[in-house]
Amino acid sequence: KKLCTAMKSAGITVYAVGFQVSNSSKEFLQQCSSGDGYYYDAFDGTALQQAFMDIALKISSIYLTQ
């Protein structure tokens, strides 16, 4: 929990993907993520693939600068 809080406080966007996780794990991952739209609950392989495709699209516009 401390690491999640520290990352978010430092301005890092946190995505979380749960694959067939328990309710308590799902709750933790939701809290660790950067909020609505940053947690994905994948219940099967197709949903897992879609979650990572969605994340890839969201971060594709990110680039490094000096």
MOPAC internal coordinates of N, CA, C and O (Angstrom, degrees):
PM7 1SCF
backbone

  N    0.0000 0     0.00 0     0.00 0    0    0    0
  C    1.4472 1     0.00 0     0.00 0    1    0    0
  C    1.5232 1   111.16 1     0.00 0    2    1    0
  O    1.2310 1   120.97 1   141.26 1    3    2    1
  N    1.3451 1   115.75 1   -38.74 1    3    2    1
  C    1.4607 1   119.86 1  -179.83 1    5    3    2
  C    1.5188 1   110.65 1   -64.19 1    6    5    3
  O    1.2310 1   120.24 1   138.94 1    7    6    5
  N    1.3154 1   117.15 1   -41.06 1    7    6    5
  C    1.4596 1   120.86 1  -179.41 1    9    7    6
  C    1.5303 1   110.45 1   -65.13 1   10    9    7
  O    1.2310 1   120.17 1   137.10 1   11   10    9
  N    1.3169 1   117.28 1   -42.90 1   11   10    9
  C    1.4665 1   120.76 1   178.21 1   13   11   10
  C    1.5186 1   110.82 1   -60.66 1   14   13   11
  O    1.2310 1   120.57 1   134.87 1   15   14   13
  N    1.3090 1   116.51 1   -45.13 1   15   14   13
  C    1.4620 1   121.75 1   179.79 1   17   15   14
  C    1.5260 1   110.33 1   -63.96 1   18   17   15
  O    1.2310 1   120.36 1   137.59 1   19   18   17
  N    1.3203 1   116.92 1   -42.41 1   19   18   17
  C    1.4629 1   120.66 1  -179.41 1   21   19   18
  C    1.5211 1   111.27 1   -65.04 1   22   21   19
  O    1.2310 1   120.40 1   138.30 1   23   22   21
  N    1.3208 1   116.85 1   -41.70 1   23   22   21
  C    1.4675 1   119.50 1   179.34 1   25   23   22
  C    1.5208 1   110.97 1   -62.87 1   26   25   23
  O    1.2310 1   120.78 1   133.34 1   27   26   25
  N    1.3182 1   116.11 1   -46.66 1   27   26   25
  C    1.4645 1   119.80 1  -179.42 1   29   27   26
  C    1.5266 1   110.81 1   -65.18 1   30   29   27
  O    1.2310 1   120.04 1   142.25 1   31   30   29
  N    1.3326 1   117.54 1   -37.75 1   31   30   29
  C    1.4700 1   121.29 1   178.30 1   33   31   30
  C    1.5215 1   111.81 1   -65.09 1   34   33   31
  O    1.2310 1   120.95 1   151.38 1   35   34   33
  N    1.3346 1   115.79 1   -28.62 1   35   34   33
  C    1.4656 1   120.89 1   179.57 1   37   35   34
  C    1.5214 1   111.99 1   -84.80 1   38   37   35
  O    1.2310 1   120.48 1  -177.71 1   39   38   37
  N    1.3225 1   116.69 1     2.29 1   39   38   37
  C    1.4574 1   120.41 1   177.90 1   41   39   38
  C    1.5182 1   114.65 1    88.11 1   42   41   39
  O    1.2310 1   120.46 1  -167.10 1   43   42   41
  N    1.3209 1   116.72 1    12.90 1   43   42   41
  C    1.4603 1   121.23 1   179.17 1   45   43   42
  C    1.5251 1   108.80 1   -85.68 1   46   45   43
  O    1.2310 1   120.80 1   -48.53 1   47   46   45
  N    1.3149 1   116.08 1   131.47 1   47   46   45
  C    1.4606 1   120.92 1   176.24 1   49   47   46
  C    1.5253 1   108.11 1   -82.06 1   50   49   47
  O    1.2310 1   120.88 1   -53.03 1   51   50   49
  N    1.3306 1   115.92 1   126.97 1   51   50   49
  C    1.4573 1   121.15 1  -176.41 1   53   51   50
  C    1.5250 1   109.73 1  -110.85 1   54   53   51
  O    1.2310 1   121.00 1   -63.21 1   55   54   53
  N    1.3242 1   115.70 1   116.79 1   55   54   53
  C    1.4614 1   122.03 1   172.40 1   57   55   54
  C    1.5180 1   107.37 1   -98.97 1   58   57   55
  O    1.2310 1   120.32 1   -35.75 1   59   58   57
  N    1.3155 1   117.00 1   144.25 1   59   58   57
  C    1.4610 1   121.37 1   177.57 1   61   59   58
  C    1.5201 1   108.85 1  -134.99 1   62   61   59
  O    1.2310 1   121.35 1   -41.28 1   63   62   61
  N    1.3287 1   115.03 1   138.72 1   63   62   61
  C    1.4607 1   120.98 1   178.75 1   65   63   62
  C    1.5158 1   107.86 1  -127.29 1   66   65   63
  O    1.2310 1   121.03 1   -57.33 1   67   66   65
  N    1.3236 1   115.64 1   122.67 1   67   66   65
  C    1.4553 1   120.81 1   175.29 1   69   67   66
  C    1.5134 1   109.19 1  -103.95 1   70   69   67
  O    1.2310 1   120.35 1   -48.07 1   71   70   69
  N    1.3271 1   116.94 1   131.93 1   71   70   69
  C    1.4583 1   121.24 1   178.23 1   73   71   70
  C    1.5165 1   108.81 1  -118.01 1   74   73   71
  O    1.2310 1   121.20 1   -72.34 1   75   74   73
  N    1.3165 1   115.31 1   107.66 1   75   74   73
  C    1.4664 1   122.46 1  -179.59 1   77   75   74
  C    1.5328 1   110.82 1    51.54 1   78   77   75
  O    1.2310 1   120.55 1  -126.96 1   79   78   77
  N    1.3287 1   116.55 1    53.04 1   79   78   77
  C    1.4594 1   121.52 1  -177.73 1   81   79   78
  C    1.5300 1   111.07 1   -99.47 1   82   81   79
  O    1.2310 1   121.38 1   -18.99 1   83   82   81
  N    1.3220 1   114.97 1   161.01 1   83   82   81
  C    1.4624 1   120.92 1   177.27 1   85   83   82
  C    1.5215 1   109.61 1   -71.11 1   86   85   83
  O    1.2310 1   120.68 1   -12.40 1   87   86   85
  N    1.3172 1   116.30 1   167.60 1   87   86   85
  C    1.4663 1   120.60 1   179.02 1   89   87   86
  C    1.5215 1   111.93 1   -62.44 1   90   89   87
  O    1.2310 1   120.15 1   142.15 1   91   90   89
  N    1.3330 1   117.31 1   -37.85 1   91   90   89
  C    1.4703 1   119.31 1  -179.69 1   93   91   90
  C    1.5303 1   110.48 1   -68.66 1   94   93   91
  O    1.2310 1   119.98 1   142.06 1   95   94   93
  N    1.3204 1   117.65 1   -37.94 1   95   94   93
  C    1.4607 1   120.77 1   176.97 1   97   95   94
  C    1.5206 1   110.59 1   -67.88 1   98   97   95
  O    1.2310 1   120.83 1   140.48 1   99   98   97
  N    1.3232 1   116.01 1   -39.52 1   99   98   97
  C    1.4655 1   120.69 1   178.28 1  101   99   98
  C    1.5249 1   109.91 1   -60.54 1  102  101   99
  O    1.2310 1   120.37 1   135.68 1  103  102  101
  N    1.3230 1   116.89 1   -44.32 1  103  102  101
  C    1.4690 1   121.74 1   179.31 1  105  103  102
  C    1.5241 1   110.91 1   -61.53 1  106  105  103
  O    1.2310 1   120.49 1   136.51 1  107  106  105
  N    1.3422 1   116.68 1   -43.49 1  107  106  105
  C    1.4574 1   120.70 1   178.86 1  109  107  106
  C    1.5243 1   110.78 1   -61.90 1  110  109  107
  O    1.2310 1   120.14 1   133.56 1  111  110  109
  N    1.3299 1   117.34 1   -46.44 1  111  110  109
  C    1.4604 1   121.16 1  -178.45 1  113  111  110
  C    1.5233 1   111.40 1   -64.48 1  114  113  111
  O    1.2310 1   120.44 1   142.84 1  115  114  113
  N    1.3229 1   116.76 1   -37.16 1  115  114  113
  C    1.4624 1   120.22 1   176.94 1  117  115  114
  C    1.5198 1   110.51 1   -63.23 1  118  117  115
  O    1.2310 1   120.41 1   137.40 1  119  118  117
  N    1.3193 1   116.82 1   -42.60 1  119  118  117
  C    1.4587 1   121.11 1   179.63 1  121  119  118
  C    1.5211 1   111.67 1   -69.40 1  122  121  119
  O    1.2310 1   120.45 1   146.91 1  123  122  121
  N    1.3164 1   116.75 1   -33.09 1  123  122  121
  C    1.4591 1   120.86 1  -179.35 1  125  123  122
  C    1.5233 1   111.26 1   -73.35 1  126  125  123
  O    1.2310 1   120.12 1   147.03 1  127  126  125
  N    1.3180 1   117.37 1   -32.97 1  127  126  125
  C    1.4621 1   120.33 1  -178.33 1  129  127  126
  C    1.5272 1   110.39 1   -67.82 1  130  129  127
  O    1.2310 1   121.26 1   -10.47 1  131  130  129
  N    1.3099 1   115.19 1   169.53 1  131  130  129
  C    1.4664 1   120.79 1  -177.05 1  133  131  130
  C    1.5205 1   113.75 1   -78.56 1  134  133  131
  O    1.2310 1   119.44 1  -170.88 1  135  134  133
  N    1.3013 1   118.67 1     9.12 1  135  134  133
  C    1.4636 1   121.42 1   175.53 1  137  135  134
  C    1.5127 1   112.52 1   123.75 1  138  137  135
  O    1.2310 1   121.10 1    16.48 1  139  138  137
  N    1.3166 1   115.50 1  -163.52 1  139  138  137
  C    1.4599 1   120.80 1  -179.24 1  141  139  138
  C    1.5225 1   110.45 1   -57.47 1  142  141  139
  O    1.2310 1   120.57 1   -46.80 1  143  142  141
  N    1.3191 1   116.51 1   133.20 1  143  142  141
  C    1.4512 1   121.19 1   179.61 1  145  143  142
  C    1.5158 1   114.33 1    89.19 1  146  145  143
  O    1.2310 1   120.10 1   179.39 1  147  146  145
  N    1.3162 1   117.42 1    -0.61 1  147  146  145
  C    1.4577 1   121.08 1  -179.83 1  149  147  146
  C    1.5233 1   112.63 1  -114.00 1  150  149  147
  O    1.2310 1   120.16 1   176.04 1  151  150  149
  N    1.3161 1   117.29 1    -3.96 1  151  150  149
  C    1.4684 1   121.75 1   175.29 1  153  151  150
  C    1.5220 1   108.58 1  -113.33 1  154  153  151
  O    1.2310 1   120.98 1   -45.06 1  155  154  153
  N    1.3176 1   115.72 1   134.94 1  155  154  153
  C    1.4604 1   122.36 1   178.84 1  157  155  154
  C    1.5158 1   108.68 1  -122.03 1  158  157  155
  O    1.2310 1   120.93 1   -50.87 1  159  158  157
  N    1.3275 1   115.82 1   129.13 1  159  158  157
  C    1.4536 1   122.18 1   179.11 1  161  159  158
  C    1.5265 1   107.77 1  -106.22 1  162  161  159
  O    1.2310 1   120.73 1   -82.66 1  163  162  161
  N    1.3210 1   116.20 1    97.34 1  163  162  161
  C    1.4622 1   121.29 1  -177.46 1  165  163  162
  C    1.5250 1   109.68 1   -94.24 1  166  165  163
  O    1.2310 1   120.71 1   -57.41 1  167  166  165
  N    1.3104 1   116.25 1   122.59 1  167  166  165
  C    1.4611 1   121.20 1  -177.91 1  169  167  166
  C    1.5251 1   112.25 1  -101.79 1  170  169  167
  O    1.2310 1   120.33 1   166.90 1  171  170  169
  N    1.3373 1   116.98 1   -13.10 1  171  170  169
  C    1.4647 1   120.72 1   176.64 1  173  171  170
  C    1.5203 1   109.42 1  -151.37 1  174  173  171
  O    1.2310 1   120.77 1    -2.82 1  175  174  173
  N    1.3285 1   116.14 1   177.18 1  175  174  173
  C    1.4551 1   120.72 1  -176.89 1  177  175  174
  C    1.5138 1   114.07 1   -60.21 1  178  177  175
  O    1.2310 1   120.43 1   142.30 1  179  178  177
  N    1.3185 1   116.78 1   -37.70 1  179  178  177
  C    1.4613 1   121.01 1   179.75 1  181  179  178
  C    1.5242 1   110.67 1   -64.74 1  182  181  179
  O    1.2310 1   120.47 1   135.32 1  183  182  181
  N    1.3237 1   116.70 1   -44.68 1  183  182  181
  C    1.4703 1   120.96 1   178.96 1  185  183  182
  C    1.5237 1   110.91 1   -66.04 1  186  185  183
  O    1.2310 1   120.40 1   145.26 1  187  186  185
  N    1.3252 1   116.83 1   -34.74 1  187  186  185
  C    1.4624 1   120.79 1   178.38 1  189  187  186
  C    1.5293 1   110.03 1   -66.39 1  190  189  187
  O    1.2310 1   120.64 1   134.95 1  191  190  189
  N    1.3188 1   116.39 1   -45.05 1  191  190  189
  C    1.4578 1   120.87 1   178.03 1  193  191  190
  C    1.5345 1   110.69 1   -61.83 1  194  193  191
  O    1.2310 1   120.29 1   137.62 1  195  194  193
  N    1.3143 1   117.06 1   -42.38 1  195  194  193
  C    1.4622 1   121.34 1   179.39 1  197  195  194
  C    1.5280 1   111.54 1   -63.74 1  198  197  195
  O    1.2310 1   120.71 1   140.73 1  199  198  197
  N    1.3345 1   116.24 1   -39.27 1  199  198  197
  C    1.4650 1   120.22 1   178.95 1  201  199  198
  C    1.5213 1   110.67 1   -60.04 1  202  201  199
  O    1.2310 1   120.37 1   132.78 1  203  202  201
  N    1.3309 1   116.90 1   -47.22 1  203  202  201
  C    1.4542 1   119.55 1  -178.72 1  205  203  202
  C    1.5273 1   111.90 1   -70.10 1  206  205  203
  O    1.2310 1   119.89 1   146.74 1  207  206  205
  N    1.3112 1   117.82 1   -33.26 1  207  206  205
  C    1.4588 1   120.37 1   175.48 1  209  207  206
  C    1.5258 1   110.51 1   -64.44 1  210  209  207
  O    1.2310 1   120.42 1   138.66 1  211  210  209
  N    1.3424 1   116.81 1   -41.34 1  211  210  209
  C    1.4579 1   121.56 1   179.17 1  213  211  210
  C    1.5221 1   110.85 1   -64.64 1  214  213  211
  O    1.2310 1   120.52 1   136.40 1  215  214  213
  N    1.3198 1   116.62 1   -43.60 1  215  214  213
  C    1.4641 1   120.37 1   178.64 1  217  215  214
  C    1.5280 1   109.85 1   -63.20 1  218  217  215
  O    1.2310 1   120.14 1   137.06 1  219  218  217
  N    1.3166 1   117.33 1   -42.94 1  219  218  217
  C    1.4660 1   121.21 1   179.49 1  221  219  218
  C    1.5261 1   110.75 1   -59.75 1  222  221  219
  O    1.2310 1   120.27 1   138.50 1  223  222  221
  N    1.3249 1   117.10 1   -41.50 1  223  222  221
  C    1.4659 1   120.12 1   178.19 1  225  223  222
  C    1.5194 1   111.56 1   -64.71 1  226  225  223
  O    1.2310 1   120.66 1   140.71 1  227  226  225
  N    1.3354 1   116.34 1   -39.29 1  227  226  225
  C    1.4643 1   120.21 1  -179.07 1  229  227  226
  C    1.5182 1   112.14 1   -67.23 1  230  229  227
  O    1.2310 1   120.14 1   143.77 1  231  230  229
  N    1.3250 1   117.33 1   -36.23 1  231  230  229
  C    1.4616 1   119.13 1  -176.42 1  233  231  230
  C    1.5250 1   112.50 1   -94.54 1  234  233  231
  O    1.2310 1   119.56 1   176.84 1  235  234  233
  N    1.3098 1   118.45 1    -3.16 1  235  234  233
  C    1.4635 1   120.51 1  -177.70 1  237  235  234
  C    1.5196 1   112.50 1   -64.42 1  238  237  235
  O    1.2310 1   120.24 1   159.26 1  239  238  237
  N    1.3046 1   117.15 1   -20.74 1  239  238  237
  C    1.4632 1   119.83 1  -179.70 1  241  239  238
  C    1.5268 1   112.04 1   -90.16 1  242  241  239
  O    1.2310 1   119.96 1   178.70 1  243  242  241
  N    1.3205 1   117.67 1    -1.30 1  243  242  241
  C    1.4553 1   121.70 1   179.22 1  245  243  242
  C    1.5216 1   109.46 1   -82.84 1  246  245  243
  O    1.2310 1   120.53 1   -42.44 1  247  246  245
  N    1.3172 1   116.59 1   137.56 1  247  246  245
  C    1.4572 1   120.73 1   177.91 1  249  247  246
  C    1.5251 1   109.04 1  -145.25 1  250  249  247
  O    1.2310 1   120.89 1   -20.88 1  251  250  249
  N    1.3161 1   115.91 1   159.12 1  251  250  249
  C    1.4646 1   121.86 1  -179.35 1  253  251  250
  C    1.5195 1   110.02 1   -91.79 1  254  253  251
  O    1.2310 1   121.34 1   -36.62 1  255  254  253
  N    1.3107 1   115.05 1   143.38 1  255  254  253
  C    1.4644 1   121.33 1   174.94 1  257  255  254
  C    1.5229 1   107.85 1  -130.31 1  258  257  255
  O    1.2310 1   120.89 1   -14.14 1  259  258  257
  N    1.3035 1   115.90 1   165.86 1  259  258  257
  C    1.4665 1   119.17 1   179.12 1  261  259  258
  C    1.5066 1   109.69 1   -86.93 1  262  261  259
  O    1.2310 1   120.10 1   180.00 1  263  262  261

